[in-house]
Amino acid sequence: MLKGLGQIGDMAKMMKQAQKMQAEMQGVQERMDEIEVEGEAGAGMVKARANAKGELKGLSIDPSLFNPDDREVVEDLILAAIKDAQAKAGEAAQAEMAKVTEGMGLPADMKLPF
């Protein structure tokens, strides 16, 4: 007589899991501002700091690079350090998201948030 109630219970369980995941993802998004990574170029002569959202937070340039004749080299090193920091920020963000989704049976390479 109440044959379909099992499916309703499964649906309620899935909704609860989805709500839990949403709350955890909100926490991860908030932590993304706090997680900092550092990219570098030129054997550490140029360093760029970014948060896990990929926002640039700081830049450090070794004083020995301040030679007007080397301007283009310094510009390239700055770009390389920023790109390195942004790549590491993306990896940090994915690692944080993986913590949220790891017990839910979602594919490991699934990009979140959508």
VOGU-3710 file (C-alpha; in Angstrom, 3 decimals, decimal comma):
1> mlkglgqigd> 0,000/0,000/0,000  2,821/2,486/0,834  5,192/0,987/-1,689  6,654/4,307/-2,986  7,760/5,710/0,390  11,237/4,241/0,019  11,907/6,546/-2,903  10,648/9,559/-0,956  13,055/8,700/1,854  15,912/8,440/-0,649
11> makmmkqaqk> 14,954/11,822/-2,098  14,885/13,397/1,375  18,316/11,928/2,072  19,661/13,356/-1,201  18,190/16,768/-0,404  19,844/16,699/3,025  23,176/15,797/1,420  22,772/18,592/-1,124  22,071/21,111/1,635  25,097/19,902/3,592
21> mqaemqgvqe> 27,279/20,155/0,502  25,993/23,658/-0,213  26,852/24,784/3,326  30,316/23,221/3,073  30,925/24,848/-0,304  29,977/28,209/1,180  32,616/27,644/3,842  35,171/26,720/1,183  34,370/29,885/-0,770  34,974/31,944/2,355
31> rmdeievege> 38,296/30,164/3,012  39,461/30,881/-0,554  40,176/34,478/0,502  42,415/33,250/3,325  44,395/30,584/1,464  47,538/32,139/-0,015  49,948/30,639/-2,503  53,171/32,019/-3,886  54,377/31,797/-7,449  57,896/32,633/-8,469
41> agagmvkara> 60,064/33,193/-11,503  63,744/33,821/-12,155  64,893/31,436/-9,415  62,834/33,325/-6,844  63,894/36,809/-7,899  60,275/37,684/-8,630  57,519/36,371/-6,373  53,776/36,853/-6,610  51,266/36,032/-3,861  47,644/35,244/-4,655
51> nakgelkgls> 44,666/33,880/-2,785  42,947/30,664/-3,867  40,524/32,745/-5,939  43,493/33,806/-8,064  43,436/37,420/-6,887  46,918/38,944/-6,751  47,783/39,935/-3,170  51,431/40,914/-3,360  54,495/41,154/-5,534  58,154/41,004/-4,501
61> idpslfnpdd> 61,016/41,904/-6,830  64,685/41,380/-5,961  66,421/44,795/-6,061  69,175/43,433/-8,308  66,651/43,361/-11,165  66,230/47,137/-11,220  68,422/47,801/-14,213  66,747/49,881/-16,935  68,386/47,751/-19,619  66,670/44,622/-18,245
71> revvedlila> 63,156/46,069/-18,182  61,666/43,515/-20,601  63,226/40,612/-18,706  61,773/41,905/-15,433  58,336/42,331/-17,034  58,468/38,741/-18,315  59,510/37,469/-14,887  56,650/39,366/-13,248  54,134/37,838/-15,648  55,623/34,366/-15,126
81> aikdaqakag> 55,430/34,708/-11,334  51,805/35,881/-11,508  50,849/33,005/-13,806  52,601/30,554/-11,470  50,725/31,960/-8,464  47,401/31,804/-10,313  48,028/28,192/-11,351  48,819/27,275/-7,755  45,713/29,159/-6,619  43,608/27,049/-8,966
91> eaaqaemakv> 45,166/23,870/-7,600  44,516/25,007/-4,018  40,902/25,814/-4,865  40,376/22,402/-6,464  41,929/20,683/-3,435  39,539/22,527/-1,116  36,538/21,608/-3,275  37,675/17,975/-3,368  37,487/17,887/0,430  33,804/18,823/0,236
101> tegmglpadm> 32,867/16,354/-2,481  35,083/13,392/-1,595  32,409/11,292/0,141  29,618/12,046/-2,299  30,544/9,787/-5,206  31,216/12,678/-7,584  34,002/12,319/-10,160  37,369/13,471/-8,770  38,016/15,747/-11,766  34,627/17,446/-11,597
111> klpf> 35,099/21,236/-11,689  33,268/22,985/-8,843  31,611/25,374/-8,458  29,910/24,818/-11,774
//
